[in-house]
Structure formats: C-alpha cells, structure tokens
C-alpha cells in the first residue's frame, strides 16, 4: 500500500470515528434533554406533558432505571395500565429475585383482569416468603375470579383460621360455602359477620338468602325483617 493510500485510509478512519463519536454525543445529549424535560413535567404533576418526552427517552435507552420507573409511574397516574405492564415486565426480567417487583407486577396483572398470570406470580411469591397475608389473600381472590372454588376453599379456611379478624376473608369464605351449596357452613360464617356488622343490610340479605336456600325459613324470615328495619332506618 502506497504512502498516499495509507494516509487516505487513516484520514477516513479518523473521520468515521469523529462522526460516530459526534453521533453518540448528540444522541446522549438528546436522551438527557428528553429525560430531564419529562422529569420536570412529571415533578410538576403534568403527566400528559411528561409522557412524550419520557416515552422517547425510554425508547432510546430502555435500560435506564430512572427513566423506566418515571415513565411507569406516569402511565399509572394516567390509568394506562397496559402500557405500564410492558415496562414492569421488562424491569422484572432484569430483577427476577426481587419479591417487591414481582408483587407489583402481580397486582398490575390483577387490575388488568389477567387473573391466571397474577395467580401464578402470587403463588411464586408465596413460595419465597413467609406469612405474607396480603399476597395470600390476593392469590385467593384470583382463584375466585377464575371460579376455582374447590381449589380456593381449603386455602381460605386455613387463612381465616390464621387471620380471624379479617372479616373480608370471612365473608369470602361464607360466599364460597354459599355458592357451592354448603349452606350450613355458610350460615356459621354469616352469623359471625352479622354480629360484627349488624347495620350492613346487604350482608343481612345474603345471610337470609343462604338460610332460605338451606331450608331454614324461619331464621331467614327473621333476617329479612331485620334488613327491612335497616332500610327504614
């Protein structure tokens, strides 16, 4: 290779390096400008204004944790759960042992009515944590939404024994007993609930209906009368 040709090749290589460096510099500057503008709008509570800047910055560098988290929060504030899910799934892929992140994603699946995915993730979390009452309850609720009553029943019985003060869980158990034709067992649960919430007319009606279906008409009539008294009051 002649000296002139070597000089030309060297000059060309330097030019390519300069152009690439300049491109990367401008791209980096653009990313920071976009992310900064989006963060400023976000901090000011202007989510709709923040969104295009944050989304553009995220497309340029989806691995940036601060942009990803801010965009995720903006989507949530705007009720855009489906878009938030896509980001949260990507974050969780990089942090598969993060129980808090898994719980956050499971909750999002639950809000999106993706009950199968949510139940699978809640079950996974329960296998890695102890005495997580909130996740256990969410897992049970997911099974119920999928109408997996027989699968949920023994788990809910155990949960209410461990957490007898959780009246919402007791009511879920009463409802499952009712829905599956176990009316006498449902009546026991409803009796506990009525004693704790005597002014709850909808609960009185559920308890009365259950007694009627169990053939316990006199007890049902008494509760129907109590519900009418509550309505009048």
C-alpha positions in Angstrom: 0.0 0.0 0.0 1.4 3.4 -1.0 2.0 6.1 1.5 -0.7 8.3 0.0 -3.2 5.4 0.2 -2.3 4.8 3.8 -2.8 8.4 4.6 -6.2 8.4 2.9 -7.3 5.3 4.8 -6.1 6.7 8.1 -7.9 10.0 7.4 -11.0 8.1 6.5 -10.8 6.1 9.7 -10.4 9.2 11.8 -13.4 10.8 10.1 -15.5 7.8 10.8 -14.5 7.8 14.5 -15.2 11.5 14.7 -18.6 11.1 13.1 -19.6 8.2 15.3 -18.4 10.0 18.4 -20.4 13.1 17.4 -23.5 11.0 16.7 -23.2 9.3 20.1 -22.6 12.6 21.8 -25.7 14.2 20.2 -27.8 11.0 20.9 -26.7 11.1 24.6 -27.4 14.8 24.8 -30.8 14.2 23.2 -31.6 11.4 25.7 -30.7 13.6 28.7 -32.7 16.5 27.4 -35.7 14.3 26.8 -35.4 12.6 30.2 -34.9 15.9 32.0 -37.8 17.6 30.3 -40.0 14.6 31.1 -38.9 14.5 34.7 -39.6 18.3 35.1 -43.1 17.9 33.8 -43.6 14.8 35.9 -42.5 16.6 39.1 -44.9 19.4 38.3 -47.7 16.8 38.0 -48.2 17.4 34.3 -48.3 13.8 33.3 -49.7 14.2 29.8 -46.9 16.7 29.0 -44.3 14.4 30.5 -45.4 11.3 28.7 -44.0 12.0 25.1 -40.6 13.1 26.5 -40.3 10.1 28.8 -41.5 7.7 26.2 -39.0 9.0 23.7 -36.2 8.7 26.2 -37.2 5.2 27.2 -37.2 4.1 23.5 -33.7 5.5 23.2 -32.4 3.7 26.4 -34.9 1.3 27.9 -32.3 0.0 30.3 -32.1 3.3 32.2 -33.8 2.6 35.5 -34.8 6.2 36.4 -36.5 6.8 33.1 -38.2 3.5 33.1 -39.5 4.0 36.7 -40.7 7.6 36.0 -42.5 6.5 32.8 -44.1 3.6 34.7 -45.4 6.0 37.3 -46.7 8.4 34.7 -48.6 5.6 32.9 -50.1 4.6 36.2 -51.2 8.2 37.1 -52.9 8.3 33.7 -54.6 4.9 34.1 -52.6 3.4 31.3 -52.1 0.0 33.0 -51.4 -2.0 29.8 -48.5 0.3 28.9 -47.3 0.2 32.5 -47.4 -3.6 32.4 -45.0 -3.8 29.4 -42.4 -1.7 31.2 -42.8 -3.5 34.5 -42.4 -6.9 32.8 -39.1 -5.7 31.2 -37.9 -4.4 34.6 -38.8 -7.6 36.4 -36.9 -9.7 33.8 -33.7 -8.0 35.0 -34.6 -8.4 38.7 -36.4 -11.9 38.8 -35.5 -12.4 42.5 -37.0 -9.0 43.6 -40.1 -10.0 45.6 -41.4 -6.5 45.8 -41.1 -6.1 42.0 -42.9 -9.4 41.5 -45.7 -8.3 43.8 -46.0 -5.0 42.0 -46.3 -6.9 38.6 -48.8 -9.4 40.0 -51.0 -6.5 41.3 -50.9 -5.0 37.9 -52.0 -8.2 36.2 -54.8 -8.4 38.8 -56.0 -4.9 37.9 -55.9 -5.8 34.2 -58.0 -8.9 34.9 -55.2 -11.2 33.8 -56.0 -13.5 36.7 -54.1 -16.5 35.5 -50.8 -14.6 35.3 -51.5 -12.8 38.6 -52.3 -16.1 40.4 -49.1 -17.7 39.1 -47.0 -14.8 40.2 -48.6 -14.6 43.6 -48.1 -18.3 44.1 -44.5 -17.9 43.2 -44.1 -15.1 45.8 -45.7 -17.2 48.5 -43.2 -19.9 47.8 -40.4 -17.5 48.6 -41.9 -15.5 51.6 -43.4 -16.4 54.9 -46.7 -15.1 56.5 -47.4 -12.7 53.6 -51.1 -12.2 54.4 -51.7 -9.7 51.7 -50.3 -11.8 48.9 -52.1 -14.9 50.2 -55.3 -13.1 50.1 -54.7 -11.7 46.6 -53.9 -15.2 45.4 -57.2 -16.5 46.8 -59.1 -13.6 45.2 -57.5 -14.5 41.8 -58.6 -18.2 42.2 -62.2 -17.0 42.9 -62.2 -14.7 39.9 -61.3 -17.8 37.9 -64.2 -19.7 39.6 -61.7 -22.2 41.1 -63.8 -22.5 44.2 -62.7 -26.0 45.3 -59.1 -25.1 44.9 -59.5 -21.9 46.9 -61.7 -23.3 49.7 -59.1 -25.2 51.8 -56.7 -22.3 51.4 -59.3 -19.8 52.5 -60.3 -21.9 55.5 -56.7 -22.0 56.6 -56.3 -18.3 56.0 -59.4 -17.4 58.1 -58.1 -19.6 60.9 -54.8 -17.7 60.9 -56.5 -14.3 60.4 -59.9 -14.5 62.1 -60.0 -10.7 62.4 -60.1 -10.3 58.6 -63.8 -10.1 58.1 -63.4 -9.6 54.4 -61.8 -13.0 54.2 -64.5 -14.5 56.4 -67.1 -13.1 54.0 -65.3 -14.6 51.0 -65.4 -17.9 52.8 -69.1 -17.6 53.6 -69.8 -16.7 49.9 -67.9 -19.8 48.6 -69.7 -22.0 51.0 -72.9 -20.4 49.8 -72.0 -20.7 46.1 -71.0 -24.3 46.4 -74.2 -25.4 48.3 -72.6 -25.7 51.7 -75.3 -23.6 53.3 -75.0 -24.7 56.9 -71.3 -23.8 56.9 -72.0 -20.5 55.2 -74.6 -19.8 57.9 -72.0 -20.1 60.6 -69.7 -17.6 58.8 -72.6 -15.2 58.0 -73.6 -15.3 61.7 -70.2 -14.2 62.7 -70.3 -11.4 60.2 -73.7 -10.2 61.1 -72.7 -10.0 64.8 -69.8 -7.8 63.8 -71.6 -5.7 61.2 -75.3 -5.6 62.3 -76.1 -2.5 60.2 -74.9 -4.0 56.9 -78.2 -4.5 55.0 -76.5 -6.3 52.0 -74.9 -8.7 54.4 -78.2 -9.4 56.2 -79.8 -10.2 52.8 -77.0 -12.5 51.8 -77.3 -14.3 55.1 -81.1 -14.6 54.8 -80.9 -15.9 51.2 -78.4 -18.5 52.3 -80.7 -19.7 55.1 -83.7 -19.8 52.7 -81.7 -22.0 50.3 -80.8 -24.2 53.3 -84.5 -24.7 54.0 -84.2 -22.7 57.3 -87.2 -20.5 56.5 -87.9 -19.2 60.0 -84.4 -18.0 60.5 -84.4 -16.5 57.0 -87.6 -14.6 57.7 -86.1 -13.1 60.9 -83.1 -11.7 58.9 -85.3 -10.4 56.1 -87.3 -8.5 58.7 -84.1 -7.1 60.2 -82.9 -6.0 56.8 -86.3 -4.2 56.3 -85.8 -2.4 59.6 -82.4 -1.3 58.5 -83.8 0.0 55.3 -86.4 2.0 57.2 -83.8 3.4 59.5 
